[in-house]
Amino acid sequence: MSETTKNPGTIRITADAGPPKRRRGLALGIGAAVVVALLGGATAVAAAVIGGEQRTTPASAAGVPAPQLRLGYFGNVTHAPALVGVQDGLFAKTLKDAGTDGFSTQVFNAGPAAVEALNAGAIDAAYLGPNPAINSFVQSHGESLSVIAGAAAGGAQLVVRPGITAPDQLRGAVLATPQLGGTQDVALRAYLASKNLKASPNGGGDVTVNPTDNAQTLKLFQDGKIDGAWLPEPWASRLVLQAGAKVLVDEKDLWDGTGTGKPGLFPTTILVVNRAFAAQHPQTVEALLRGHVAAIDWLGRATAAEKAATVNAALKKAAGSALPANVIERALANITFTTDPLAGAYPKLLADGVTAGVTKPADLHGLFDLRALNAVLARGPGHAKASAAGLGQD
């Protein structure tokens, strides 16, 4: 799967917040290969070609539980709601209760790759960062996906070798991000631009930014081949505690609460769903959200030791190894788990993507559909209604 993102063209969107009547073939401008998703609407046959096999969903299946749900997420602590939901069987239970017996998962390194899979029909829903979701929404004229919940806020830092103590010392540096066009990639490029440092998406500039797999980033930093990286947790903590990196920028310090009213909080992980899938199988989407809310509720009431043990066990399955106790402790302390997608932050996220050179100005109306989330939240005590901030339905 490609790990390169091409700049999407300029698109002005006037998408409705409701499900589309028709899916267009869309060429996702993320990756060196163009991934085309062909999905029919509610009055046609929806088909996706996956691994050479065609999967077909008759239009008569609209409004009924899906036979299976395929979920994508990352092996990161910022994806703890997904990790907990999978590890403790929360998703499997809520989906089965709703008539969806099949449940499978796929682990990704970064958002653009997950979006490719979502738009190609290889998965139905995904946990990812907000910027890849924005890019997909813009690229598809609002037809590819909907943001249906928040998952995590915070937990991203620019960590560098000890000799770098100020932004101007980044000139000539080589830095890494998980993937071009991903949320941390956009954050780094926008930050550099704010310090009058150029970093071209095509390479070159005052600072070289190399999209790199997170595990490889750790090794490259340990070997002295890069000067730092803008990373989500637990990778920021791993570079600090296992490789001697220092925090130059904690991203929470860049968010003053404009648009959200919550200083220091910014969306790191959200839950999205393929819009055609949601239109055909609303019961399955709501069941997924019940498991999601249950996972976040558990993370909110569990002790630090309980969270560390459960998340670490899930990471071992998803990423192949558990984290040292000090790393998982530091990582969890940097993250707020919340169902609120912090929709008011998205104009800034879009503007940062424009500054970074990986997207174009666009209308984000219709990006959010929080109706199912708020229906689930209303059934439990102590849950505040999530707001779409005028960018969709809530």
Rosetta blueprint (number, residue, H / E / L):
1 M L
2 S L
3 E L
4 T L
5 T E
6 K L
7 N L
8 P L
9 G L
10 T L
11 I L
12 R L
13 I L
14 T L
15 A L
16 D L
17 A L
18 G L
19 P L
20 P L
21 K L
22 R L
23 R L
24 R L
25 G L
26 L E
27 A E
28 L E
29 G L
30 I E
31 G L
32 A L
33 A L
34 V L
35 V E
36 V E
37 A E
38 L L
39 L L
40 G L
41 G L
42 A L
43 T L
44 A L
45 V L
46 A E
47 A E
48 A E
49 V E
50 I E
51 G L
52 G L
53 E E
54 Q E
55 R E
56 T E
57 T E
58 P L
59 A H
60 S H
61 A H
62 A L
63 G L
64 V L
65 P L
66 A L
67 P L
68 Q E
69 L E
70 R E
71 L E
72 G E
73 Y E
74 F E
75 G L
76 N L
77 V H
78 T H
79 H H
80 A H
81 P H
82 A H
83 L H
84 V H
85 G H
86 V H
87 Q H
88 D L
89 G L
90 L H
91 F H
92 A H
93 K H
94 T H
95 L H
96 K H
97 D H
98 A L
99 G L
100 T L
101 D L
102 G E
103 F E
104 S E
105 T E
106 Q E
107 V E
108 F E
109 N L
110 A L
111 G H
112 P H
113 A H
114 A H
115 V H
116 E H
117 A H
118 L H
119 N H
120 A H
121 G L
122 A L
123 I L
124 D L
125 A E
126 A E
127 Y E
128 L E
129 G L
130 P H
131 N H
132 P H
133 A H
134 I H
135 N H
136 S H
137 F H
138 V H
139 Q H
140 S L
141 H L
142 G L
143 E L
144 S L
145 L E
146 S E
147 V E
148 I E
149 A E
150 G E
151 A E
152 A E
153 A E
154 G E
155 G L
156 A E
157 Q E
158 L E
159 V E
160 V E
161 R L
162 P L
163 G L
164 I L
165 T L
166 A L
167 P H
168 D H
169 Q H
170 L H
171 R L
172 G L
173 A L
174 V E
175 L E
176 A E
177 T E
178 P L
179 Q L
180 L L
181 G L
182 G L
183 T H
184 Q H
185 D H
186 V H
187 A H
188 L H
189 R H
190 A H
191 Y H
192 L H
193 A H
194 S H
195 K L
196 N L
197 L L
198 K L
199 A E
200 S L
201 P L
202 N L
203 G L
204 G L
205 G E
206 D L
207 V L
208 T E
209 V E
210 N E
211 P E
212 T L
213 D L
214 N H
215 A H
216 Q H
217 T H
218 L H
219 K H
220 L H
221 F H
222 Q H
223 D L
224 G L
225 K L
226 I L
227 D L
228 G E
229 A E
230 W E
231 L E
232 P E
233 E L
234 P L
235 W H
236 A H
237 S H
238 R H
239 L H
240 V H
241 L H
242 Q H
243 A H
244 G L
245 A L
246 K E
247 V E
248 L E
249 V E
250 D E
251 E H
252 K H
253 D H
254 L H
255 W L
256 D L
257 G L
258 T L
259 G L
260 T L
261 G L
262 K L
263 P L
264 G L
265 L L
266 F L
267 P E
268 T E
269 T E
270 I E
271 L E
272 V E
273 V E
274 N E
275 R H
276 A H
277 F H
278 A H
279 A H
280 Q H
281 H L
282 P H
283 Q H
284 T H
285 V H
286 E H
287 A H
288 L H
289 L H
290 R H
291 G H
292 H H
293 V H
294 A H
295 A H
296 I H
297 D H
298 W H
299 L H
300 G H
301 R H
302 A L
303 T L
304 A H
305 A H
306 E H
307 K H
308 A H
309 A H
310 T H
311 V H
312 N H
313 A H
314 A H
315 L H
316 K H
317 K H
318 A H
319 A H
320 G L
321 S L
322 A L
323 L L
324 P L
325 A H
326 N H
327 V H
328 I H
329 E H
330 R H
331 A H
332 L H
333 A H
334 N L
335 I E
336 T E
337 F E
338 T L
339 T L
340 D L
341 P L
342 L L
343 A H
344 G H
345 A H
346 Y H
347 P H
348 K H
349 L H
350 L H
351 A H
352 D H
353 G H
354 V H
355 T H
356 A H
357 G L
358 V L
359 T L
360 K L
361 P L
362 A L
363 D L
364 L L
365 H L
366 G L
367 L L
368 F E
369 D E
370 L L
371 R H
372 A H
373 L H
374 N H
375 A H
376 V H
377 L H
378 A H
379 R L
380 G L
381 P L
382 G L
383 H L
384 A L
385 K L
386 A L
387 S L
388 A L
389 A L
390 G L
391 L L
392 G E
393 Q E
394 D L
